[in-house]
């Protein structure tokens, strides 16, 4: 049979990964994105190779995130910031560090097993070093050591990663042991650069950026996608394209397409923001640091994500930092599309005022400084990274989710974490094969993204960061090379 034409609505991490996956196979792909470039969405920064940031999720979700993260790194090999993550439990928190240990052992064993099955799965360091525990006495001893020189490092021992933490954190605010785990960083700018560069090399993928999809209708066993350019000077009538298979990768607007195609689905949408700061004292090679806390309370989790040149991205899981008091919306019986308050939608469309940026960034700095006192000197480093994410169903804590189907030729990509995007695309491929959309024997995967050099990706990533008005440090390689 003829190769099917796949239409993808949404050019975020989900849609762009699907476009790359299917175009790499040689299938005809059209992807529609209302923004100026692909993958320009919520504040992706962490690989979640084990899910240890989230105490509330199941071990099953943790292992799923581990597997998906490994596959994501293998696809997007120039996007990882190689540095571990510290997980600390504050004294004010109800939880205990020991509660994390059974999960850590399960993930370590799962990682070991995956590496034994296929040596190429070893992308998170030695499985035997997946995590390490530190007592207060051990950290106090490390605090007396010199911080390793960043420029001279190609690798670091786990102990060396802990030196900046031990020197700067008020250890009296923590319970022990503290955990260091090989959960790495993910650069949204280098990921965006990879898909933009790779898809540009695939003539069978048509990319419609700055384009608004305004409707979808069924036509026989196909779909008609109606769209128009976002060019304000354009007076042209909307155009249309007919596709054989429709992938809804519209992110927080997934419900809009569901309503068009009359495929109801229950979901949540949550608006979140992370804050870009610059800390003059933070030029050491830092791990990522998570101070656990109860979500939505003033003691919510504090997350410090390091980048080169003293830049740090902050999350504070409180309602006046990363979360918003009315930032969660639910679908209804009348519509699959949850409706966020207008002021949050305006943030997504038009951005933030300088005053809003400053107020929330300063609150994020203060939240972090309760554990790292010298961080109080950090300053606003750029505009917030923000966006809305969909969560299928009604469980706000769900983190491992991929795809759902309605009929033979309509799929919704419902990822919550970036690392789930490839898994979702692979599940769609499997469903398409089962429904007879193409003969896999005639397809050869090109792996275009793996042919890109790190220099190409960094150059493009820095350009994208500048175009989006972010510091180029967020696009550069953090951690060790």
Legacy VTK file of the C-alpha trace (Angstrom):
# vtk DataFile Version 3.0
C-alpha trace
ASCII
DATASET POLYDATA
POINTS 481 float
0.000 0.000 0.000
1.005 3.652 -0.396
2.832 5.272 2.495
0.335 6.992 4.814
0.384 10.742 5.315
0.580 11.557 9.039
-0.700 14.886 10.329
0.623 16.097 13.697
-0.997 19.026 15.483
1.448 20.560 17.949
5.213 20.968 17.684
6.204 20.599 21.324
8.410 17.774 22.574
5.647 15.209 21.931
4.732 16.266 18.396
8.313 16.997 17.331
9.509 13.610 18.590
6.673 11.877 16.734
7.494 13.831 13.568
11.161 12.836 13.835
10.281 9.203 14.557
7.943 8.775 11.575
9.877 10.960 9.129
13.019 8.980 10.019
11.117 5.873 8.871
10.463 7.530 5.516
6.757 8.227 6.055
5.140 11.461 4.873
4.641 13.823 7.818
3.064 17.274 8.189
3.495 18.978 11.569
1.702 22.160 12.625
3.044 24.504 15.315
1.671 27.926 16.203
5.038 29.122 17.528
8.090 30.228 15.569
10.047 26.990 16.144
9.569 23.458 17.430
9.841 22.538 21.130
9.190 25.893 22.743
7.061 24.956 25.729
7.051 24.172 29.461
10.283 24.342 31.515
11.918 20.991 30.747
15.172 20.649 32.702
15.356 17.190 34.266
15.615 13.733 32.739
13.628 11.968 35.498
15.615 8.764 35.039
14.003 7.158 38.066
11.481 9.725 39.232
13.097 10.411 42.593
11.859 13.983 42.566
8.372 12.682 43.235
7.883 10.780 46.452
4.181 10.382 45.744
4.443 8.318 42.540
4.596 4.527 42.415
7.733 2.444 41.907
6.148 1.250 38.658
6.054 4.829 37.344
9.681 5.305 38.467
10.880 2.269 36.507
8.856 3.371 33.478
10.444 6.846 33.624
13.879 5.206 33.886
13.340 3.126 30.734
11.866 6.054 28.814
14.705 8.349 29.872
17.327 5.921 28.598
15.618 5.694 25.200
15.259 9.490 25.081
18.985 10.000 25.715
19.848 7.525 22.969
17.648 9.444 20.512
18.723 12.921 21.637
22.337 12.190 22.514
23.474 15.834 22.650
20.776 17.031 25.052
21.946 15.598 28.374
23.631 17.651 31.095
25.745 15.048 32.857
25.529 15.779 36.547
23.782 13.906 39.356
20.944 15.055 41.581
20.953 15.477 45.352
17.753 14.491 47.159
17.486 16.003 50.643
14.679 15.891 53.204
14.372 19.044 55.350
13.936 18.763 59.114
10.570 20.555 58.781
9.269 17.843 56.416
7.104 14.930 57.566
8.993 12.425 55.417
12.109 10.462 56.271
15.167 9.898 54.028
14.943 6.144 54.701
11.580 6.105 52.911
13.447 6.627 49.614
15.761 3.629 49.973
13.458 0.764 48.809
12.624 2.734 45.647
16.288 3.527 44.979
17.194 -0.147 45.223
14.395 -1.105 42.809
15.514 1.509 40.264
19.183 0.550 40.633
18.335 -3.107 39.977
16.150 -2.146 37.006
18.970 -0.055 35.545
21.490 -2.852 36.113
19.153 -5.273 34.334
18.691 -2.928 31.360
22.464 -2.535 30.999
22.951 -6.303 31.147
20.363 -6.693 28.374
22.023 -4.040 26.186
25.298 -2.275 26.977
24.133 0.822 25.055
21.613 1.416 27.856
24.437 2.544 30.148
23.839 6.264 29.683
23.492 7.201 33.363
26.901 6.094 34.549
27.817 2.825 36.246
24.693 1.070 37.596
26.663 0.173 40.722
27.078 3.914 41.368
23.448 4.801 40.650
23.128 6.336 44.107
25.120 6.988 47.251
24.108 8.016 50.772
25.845 10.699 52.839
25.716 11.209 56.593
26.027 14.627 58.211
29.567 13.784 59.331
30.600 12.825 55.785
29.202 16.067 54.390
30.916 18.116 57.098
34.202 16.474 56.095
33.578 17.210 52.391
32.858 20.838 53.278
36.549 21.146 54.248
37.691 20.074 50.756
38.538 22.389 47.891
35.963 22.712 45.132
37.286 20.974 41.973
38.231 23.229 39.081
35.473 23.161 36.457
37.762 23.557 33.454
40.028 20.659 34.372
37.274 18.090 34.781
36.184 15.414 32.369
34.750 13.192 35.082
34.007 13.520 38.767
33.674 11.147 41.652
30.360 11.247 43.460
32.120 12.799 46.459
33.455 15.658 44.344
29.928 16.505 43.186
28.893 16.868 46.826
31.570 19.410 47.773
29.726 22.588 46.618
26.551 21.266 48.282
28.368 20.478 51.549
30.046 23.884 51.620
26.947 25.960 50.875
23.940 24.181 52.399
22.947 24.747 56.020
23.190 21.095 57.064
21.226 21.825 60.245
18.117 22.254 58.078
18.277 18.643 56.836
17.583 15.089 57.923
20.133 12.414 57.083
21.235 10.572 55.085
21.235 12.780 51.994
21.044 10.930 48.668
23.086 11.550 45.530
21.493 9.824 42.519
22.400 9.640 38.820
19.391 11.562 37.545
20.768 13.915 34.908
19.693 17.186 33.346
17.977 17.720 30.005
18.510 20.838 27.899
15.269 21.986 26.292
17.233 24.286 23.973
19.553 21.535 22.700
16.578 19.218 22.376
14.766 21.872 20.351
17.905 22.407 18.261
18.164 18.674 17.548
14.616 18.294 16.221
14.731 21.542 14.234
18.029 20.567 12.576
17.095 16.925 11.985
13.629 17.545 10.551
14.999 20.218 8.218
17.066 17.429 6.598
14.055 15.202 5.955
12.237 16.248 2.735
9.299 13.974 3.598
8.501 16.146 6.655
6.639 19.387 6.013
6.948 21.802 8.946
4.266 24.475 9.341
5.498 26.874 12.036
3.726 30.152 12.856
0.603 28.296 11.821
-2.745 27.993 13.577
-4.876 24.897 13.080
-8.484 26.122 13.107
-10.406 22.894 12.647
-10.352 19.185 11.825
-13.068 17.191 10.070
-13.339 13.523 9.116
-13.518 12.754 5.397
-14.199 9.129 4.519
-11.397 7.354 6.428
-9.118 10.391 6.457
-8.880 13.741 8.253
-8.978 17.242 6.810
-6.841 19.738 8.761
-7.777 23.399 8.255
-5.069 25.914 9.032
-3.931 29.483 8.492
-0.702 31.423 8.832
-0.177 33.542 11.928
1.223 36.268 9.697
-0.820 39.297 10.771
-0.533 40.835 7.311
-1.929 37.757 5.636
-5.384 38.176 4.115
-5.372 34.739 2.540
-8.192 32.306 3.201
-7.514 29.267 5.406
-5.888 26.301 3.693
-6.545 22.592 4.158
-4.590 19.368 3.956
-5.872 15.779 4.019
-4.052 13.145 6.091
-4.516 9.439 6.702
-3.577 9.407 10.380
-4.029 12.238 12.888
-1.771 12.698 15.918
-3.020 15.186 18.482
0.099 16.535 20.221
-1.422 19.858 21.199
-0.138 19.860 24.771
-2.433 21.745 27.111
-4.793 22.382 24.165
-5.225 18.676 23.351
-8.881 18.896 24.367
-9.601 21.440 21.608
-8.810 18.847 18.949
-10.711 16.179 20.909
-13.771 18.405 20.742
-13.340 18.927 16.980
-13.137 15.209 16.249
-15.815 14.321 18.847
-13.540 12.060 20.914
-14.226 13.048 24.550
-11.466 12.592 27.104
-11.081 13.462 30.790
-7.969 15.435 31.683
-6.397 18.105 33.848
-4.322 21.047 32.726
-1.800 22.683 35.065
0.067 25.949 34.569
3.587 26.017 36.032
6.630 28.258 35.929
10.339 27.989 36.707
12.635 30.946 37.282
16.016 31.831 35.801
18.511 33.264 38.281
22.177 34.227 38.274
24.296 33.493 41.349
27.772 35.002 41.376
28.999 32.460 43.917
27.651 29.530 41.921
30.431 29.027 39.395
31.388 25.618 40.800
30.198 22.464 39.080
26.980 21.888 41.002
24.722 18.846 41.062
21.019 19.440 40.756
19.501 19.733 44.243
16.024 18.760 45.414
14.790 19.699 48.879
11.635 17.659 49.331
8.460 19.280 50.597
4.698 18.993 50.557
3.332 20.195 47.243
1.162 23.314 47.347
2.168 24.322 50.877
4.641 27.100 51.804
7.120 24.254 52.442
6.782 22.846 48.906
9.715 21.174 47.173
12.627 23.457 46.244
14.580 22.540 43.107
17.933 24.022 42.046
18.991 23.206 38.462
22.523 24.316 37.510
23.699 25.633 34.150
27.074 27.040 33.062
28.281 30.549 33.953
26.493 30.784 37.315
22.918 30.423 36.000
20.383 28.381 37.954
16.791 27.462 37.224
14.524 27.341 40.282
11.283 25.552 41.034
9.411 26.069 44.280
6.322 23.892 44.535
4.302 26.537 46.353
1.333 28.518 45.060
3.292 31.767 44.872
6.318 30.376 43.018
5.975 27.466 40.538
2.321 26.663 41.190
-0.619 29.037 40.944
-3.643 29.207 43.219
-6.032 28.635 40.319
-3.518 26.989 38.001
-5.307 23.627 37.661
-8.291 23.281 35.321
-10.494 20.233 34.658
-12.279 19.024 31.555
-16.088 18.933 31.737
-18.931 16.880 30.314
-19.384 19.615 27.698
-15.734 19.902 26.627
-12.537 17.849 26.784
-10.559 21.104 26.978
-9.945 22.411 30.513
-10.183 26.192 30.697
-7.422 28.019 32.537
-8.097 31.503 33.935
-7.695 34.208 31.312
-4.716 35.834 33.039
-2.726 32.561 32.796
-3.652 32.091 29.144
-2.458 35.663 28.574
0.880 34.741 30.171
1.240 31.859 27.720
0.359 34.027 24.727
1.891 37.386 25.638
4.494 36.625 28.325
5.036 38.256 31.735
5.466 41.825 32.841
8.864 42.709 34.328
7.206 43.254 37.703
5.633 39.775 37.672
8.968 38.210 36.711
10.812 39.999 39.491
8.302 39.285 42.262
8.084 35.538 41.665
11.788 35.106 40.933
12.648 36.831 44.222
10.238 34.520 46.053
11.964 31.532 44.420
15.370 32.855 45.525
14.125 33.330 49.088
12.631 29.818 49.102
16.007 28.344 48.098
17.971 30.535 50.519
16.305 28.876 53.522
18.547 25.886 52.736
21.434 27.623 50.916
21.798 30.941 52.812
24.312 32.486 50.402
21.839 31.985 47.543
20.035 35.048 48.874
22.500 37.095 46.799
21.213 35.570 43.527
19.532 37.901 41.065
17.013 37.729 38.229
18.794 35.957 35.373
16.148 36.040 32.662
12.454 35.659 32.027
10.625 32.649 33.531
10.337 29.338 31.726
6.641 28.537 31.809
3.731 26.746 30.222
0.775 24.490 30.857
0.938 20.707 30.866
-1.888 18.258 30.396
-2.369 15.285 32.688
-4.750 12.563 31.455
-7.431 11.511 33.915
-7.844 13.104 37.328
-4.627 12.230 39.230
-2.553 15.410 39.523
0.461 13.360 40.725
0.616 11.228 37.537
4.011 11.555 35.871
4.417 8.550 33.554
1.853 8.783 30.744
2.136 8.388 26.993
-0.719 7.965 24.512
-4.384 7.060 24.036
-6.358 6.136 20.935
-9.849 6.798 19.611
-10.518 4.681 16.540
-7.954 3.355 14.068
-6.446 6.629 12.859
-6.526 9.108 15.750
-4.021 9.207 18.616
-3.516 11.651 21.458
-0.021 12.112 22.831
-0.611 12.726 26.530
2.882 12.870 27.949
3.523 14.586 31.273
7.320 14.296 31.157
9.510 14.903 28.101
11.136 11.487 28.425
7.788 9.812 27.622
7.585 11.308 24.102
9.484 8.562 22.265
7.544 5.813 24.045
4.299 7.488 22.917
5.510 7.673 19.300
6.529 4.015 19.384
3.102 3.014 20.693
1.469 4.931 17.833
3.756 3.153 15.363
2.705 -0.199 16.798
-0.994 0.683 16.513
-0.524 1.872 12.916
1.175 -1.384 11.982
-1.570 -3.426 13.641
-4.181 -1.462 11.686
-2.344 -2.038 8.397
-1.307 1.542 7.684
2.063 0.547 6.265
4.330 -2.402 5.615
7.285 -2.144 7.971
9.374 -4.377 5.713
9.774 -1.502 3.277
10.891 1.030 5.881
14.474 1.853 6.832
15.174 4.078 9.824
17.663 6.841 8.996
18.531 8.043 12.530
19.148 11.583 11.281
19.424 13.043 14.797
22.360 10.765 15.672
24.327 12.190 12.725
24.318 15.721 14.152
27.459 16.931 15.897
27.479 18.499 19.344
28.900 21.686 17.794
25.953 21.947 15.373
23.460 21.384 18.165
25.022 23.909 20.575
25.250 26.590 17.874
21.581 26.153 16.955
20.564 25.915 20.633
22.278 29.205 21.470
20.524 30.854 18.515
17.158 29.557 19.742
17.866 30.783 23.284
18.662 34.257 21.947
15.566 34.282 19.734
13.449 33.352 22.756
15.219 35.986 24.926
16.907 33.564 27.332
20.556 33.500 28.440
22.646 31.321 26.107
24.062 29.597 29.215
20.834 27.568 29.311
21.729 26.142 25.897
25.318 25.226 26.704
26.524 21.908 28.115
26.196 21.712 31.888
27.959 19.111 34.023
30.846 17.112 32.567
31.377 16.430 28.881
LINES 1 482
481 0 1 2 3 4 5 6 7 8 9 10 11 12 13 14 15 16 17 18 19 20 21 22 23 24 25 26 27 28 29 30 31 32 33 34 35 36 37 38 39 40 41 42 43 44 45 46 47 48 49 50 51 52 53 54 55 56 57 58 59 60 61 62 63 64 65 66 67 68 69 70 71 72 73 74 75 76 77 78 79 80 81 82 83 84 85 86 87 88 89 90 91 92 93 94 95 96 97 98 99 100 101 102 103 104 105 106 107 108 109 110 111 112 113 114 115 116 117 118 119 120 121 122 123 124 125 126 127 128 129 130 131 132 133 134 135 136 137 138 139 140 141 142 143 144 145 146 147 148 149 150 151 152 153 154 155 156 157 158 159 160 161 162 163 164 165 166 167 168 169 170 171 172 173 174 175 176 177 178 179 180 181 182 183 184 185 186 187 188 189 190 191 192 193 194 195 196 197 198 199 200 201 202 203 204 205 206 207 208 209 210 211 212 213 214 215 216 217 218 219 220 221 222 223 224 225 226 227 228 229 230 231 232 233 234 235 236 237 238 239 240 241 242 243 244 245 246 247 248 249 250 251 252 253 254 255 256 257 258 259 260 261 262 263 264 265 266 267 268 269 270 271 272 273 274 275 276 277 278 279 280 281 282 283 284 285 286 287 288 289 290 291 292 293 294 295 296 297 298 299 300 301 302 303 304 305 306 307 308 309 310 311 312 313 314 315 316 317 318 319 320 321 322 323 324 325 326 327 328 329 330 331 332 333 334 335 336 337 338 339 340 341 342 343 344 345 346 347 348 349 350 351 352 353 354 355 356 357 358 359 360 361 362 363 364 365 366 367 368 369 370 371 372 373 374 375 376 377 378 379 380 381 382 383 384 385 386 387 388 389 390 391 392 393 394 395 396 397 398 399 400 401 402 403 404 405 406 407 408 409 410 411 412 413 414 415 416 417 418 419 420 421 422 423 424 425 426 427 428 429 430 431 432 433 434 435 436 437 438 439 440 441 442 443 444 445 446 447 448 449 450 451 452 453 454 455 456 457 458 459 460 461 462 463 464 465 466 467 468 469 470 471 472 473 474 475 476 477 478 479 480
